[in-house]
Amino acid sequence: MAEDDEVQQPDLSFLLEQAQQMQAKLMEAQANAAEQVVEGQAGGGVVKVEVTGGMEFRRVIIDPSVVDRADIDMLQDLVLAAIRDAVGRANEVNQEALGGFGGLGGLLG
């Protein structure tokens, strides 16, 4: 077999260095997303929930006009809907932060 026919092996140290750099950038993007605060709403904004991209819930704001002792179920439903909206928005922040990493986000961190 001639030298020209040999298959050149990849430089594993170079690939490892690139993977480590990508992981560092991914971790930085995740940290930035975790610090962002988003707001979920329900009932046209009468119930609001603030959450970070890291899923740390910060505040629940309830407009006094929807507090009806005779209809606690409605208020509970509004709070739950606002939480779900906030989680959806936080997930969007995380997806945007990881957008440049394609499908590698789950593999590296």
C-alpha positions as CSV (number, residue, x, y, z in Angstrom):
1,M,0.0,0.0,0.0
2,A,1.5,3.4,-1.0
3,E,1.8,6.4,1.3
4,D,-0.8,8.3,-0.8
5,D,-3.4,5.6,-0.2
6,E,-3.2,5.8,3.6
7,V,-6.3,7.3,5.2
8,Q,-5.4,10.3,7.4
9,Q,-6.7,10.0,10.9
10,P,-8.4,13.0,12.5
11,D,-6.5,15.0,15.1
12,L,-8.4,13.9,18.2
13,S,-6.8,16.6,20.4
14,F,-8.0,19.3,18.0
15,L,-11.5,17.8,18.0
16,L,-11.6,17.6,21.8
17,E,-10.5,21.2,22.1
18,Q,-13.3,22.3,19.7
19,A,-15.8,20.3,21.7
20,Q,-14.7,21.9,24.9
21,Q,-14.9,25.4,23.4
22,M,-18.4,24.6,22.1
23,Q,-19.4,23.3,25.5
24,A,-18.1,26.5,27.2
25,K,-20.2,28.6,24.8
26,L,-23.2,26.4,25.4
27,M,-22.9,26.8,29.1
28,E,-22.6,30.6,28.7
29,A,-25.7,30.7,26.5
30,Q,-27.6,28.6,29.1
31,A,-26.5,30.9,31.9
32,N,-27.6,34.0,30.0
33,A,-31.0,32.4,29.3
34,A,-31.4,31.4,32.9
35,E,-31.0,35.0,34.0
36,Q,-33.7,36.4,31.7
37,V,-37.1,37.0,33.3
38,V,-40.3,36.4,31.3
39,E,-43.9,37.0,32.2
40,G,-46.8,34.7,31.5
41,Q,-50.4,36.0,31.6
42,A,-53.9,34.7,31.8
43,G,-57.3,36.3,31.7
44,G,-56.2,39.2,29.5
45,G,-53.4,40.0,32.0
46,V,-55.4,39.9,35.2
47,V,-53.1,37.1,36.5
48,K,-49.3,37.3,35.7
49,V,-46.5,35.1,36.7
50,E,-42.8,36.0,36.3
51,V,-40.2,33.3,35.8
52,T,-36.6,33.1,34.8
53,G,-35.3,31.1,31.9
54,G,-33.9,28.8,34.6
55,M,-37.5,28.1,35.8
56,E,-37.1,30.1,39.0
57,F,-40.6,31.6,39.7
58,R,-40.2,35.2,40.9
59,R,-43.7,36.7,41.3
60,V,-47.4,36.1,41.0
61,I,-49.5,39.2,40.4
62,I,-53.3,39.0,40.7
63,D,-55.5,41.9,39.8
64,P,-57.9,42.4,42.8
65,S,-60.9,42.6,40.4
66,V,-60.7,38.8,39.8
67,V,-60.6,37.9,43.5
68,D,-64.0,36.4,44.2
69,R,-64.4,34.2,47.2
70,A,-67.4,32.6,45.6
71,D,-65.3,31.5,42.5
72,I,-61.9,30.4,43.8
73,D,-61.9,27.7,41.0
74,M,-61.7,30.4,38.3
75,L,-58.8,32.1,40.1
76,Q,-56.9,28.9,40.5
77,D,-57.5,28.1,36.8
78,L,-56.1,31.6,35.8
79,V,-53.0,31.1,38.0
80,L,-52.4,27.7,36.4
81,A,-52.8,29.1,32.9
82,A,-50.4,32.0,33.7
83,I,-47.8,29.5,35.0
84,R,-48.1,27.4,31.9
85,D,-47.8,30.6,29.7
86,A,-44.7,31.7,31.7
87,V,-43.1,28.2,31.3
88,G,-43.7,28.3,27.6
89,R,-42.1,31.7,27.3
90,A,-39.1,30.6,29.4
91,N,-38.7,27.6,27.1
92,E,-38.7,29.9,24.1
93,V,-35.9,32.0,25.7
94,N,-33.9,28.8,26.2
95,Q,-34.5,27.6,22.7
96,E,-33.4,31.0,21.3
97,A,-30.3,30.9,23.5
98,L,-29.4,27.4,22.2
99,G,-30.4,28.1,18.6
100,G,-26.9,28.4,17.4
101,F,-26.0,24.9,18.7
102,G,-28.4,22.9,16.7
103,G,-29.1,19.5,18.2
104,L,-26.0,19.5,20.3
105,G,-27.6,21.2,23.4
106,G,-28.8,17.9,24.8
107,L,-25.5,16.1,24.1
108,L,-23.2,18.5,25.8
109,G,-25.0,19.7,28.8
